[in-house]
Amino acid sequence: MNEELQKMLEDVKKLRDELKVKVHLASMDVKDAWKKLEPRVEELQKQARDAGKKAADDVKASAAKLRESFESLKKKIQGQGPSS
């Protein structure tokens, strides 16, 4: 696995771990979104391990999309504030 792909995976996992701590305090729609996103990290890691050079671009695109989804969920959590 090349360095760029490894870095993307590490970024996604870091963001996932950060959100995991906050999700338990979040609303049900956030929890539902989490249940859909969290398993995709493992799928992405498997895809990256199995990817040859040609497939690496597909894995990078998947990692970028998953990262955007986690970022969106993070904004949603932050927008709820402690009183929600």
C-alpha positions in Angstrom: 0.0 0.0 0.0 1.5 3.3 -1.0 2.2 6.1 1.5 -0.6 8.5 0.2 -3.2 5.8 0.6 -1.9 4.8 4.1 -2.1 8.4 5.2 -5.7 8.7 3.9 -6.7 5.6 5.8 -5.0 6.9 9.0 -6.9 10.2 8.7 -10.2 8.4 8.3 -9.5 6.1 11.3 -8.5 9.1 13.4 -11.7 11.0 12.5 -13.7 7.8 13.2 -12.1 7.4 16.6 -12.7 11.1 17.5 -16.4 10.8 16.5 -16.9 7.5 18.3 -16.5 9.3 21.7 -19.1 11.9 20.8 -21.7 9.7 19.1 -23.1 8.3 22.3 -24.3 11.8 23.4 -25.8 12.6 20.0 -29.3 12.5 18.6 -30.8 9.4 17.0 -30.3 10.6 13.5 -26.6 11.0 14.2 -26.5 7.6 15.8 -28.2 6.1 12.7 -25.7 7.8 10.4 -22.8 6.5 12.6 -24.1 2.9 12.3 -23.9 3.2 8.6 -20.5 4.9 8.4 -18.5 3.1 11.1 -18.4 -0.3 9.4 -17.2 1.3 6.2 -13.8 1.9 7.7 -13.1 -1.8 8.0 -14.4 -2.3 4.4 -12.1 0.4 3.2 -9.1 -1.1 5.0 -9.8 -4.5 3.4 -10.2 -2.9 0.0 -6.8 -1.0 0.5 -5.0 -4.2 1.5 -6.4 -6.1 -1.5 -5.9 -3.3 -4.0 -3.3 -3.4 -6.7 -1.9 -0.3 -8.2 -4.8 0.1 -10.6 -7.4 -0.2 -7.9 -5.5 2.2 -5.5 -7.2 5.2 -7.2 -10.6 3.7 -6.4 -9.6 3.1 -2.8 -8.4 6.7 -2.5 -11.7 8.0 -3.9 -13.6 5.8 -1.4 -11.4 7.1 1.4 -12.0 10.7 0.4 -15.8 10.1 0.3 -15.8 8.3 3.7 -13.7 11.1 5.2 -16.2 13.7 3.8 -19.1 11.7 5.4 -17.3 11.6 8.8 -16.6 15.4 8.5 -20.3 16.0 7.8 -21.3 13.9 10.8 -18.8 15.8 12.9 -20.4 19.1 11.9 -23.9 17.7 12.7 -22.7 16.6 16.2 -21.1 20.0 16.9 -24.2 21.8 15.8 -26.3 20.0 18.4 -24.5 21.5 21.3 -24.7 20.2 24.9 -28.3 21.1 25.4 -29.7 19.0 22.5 
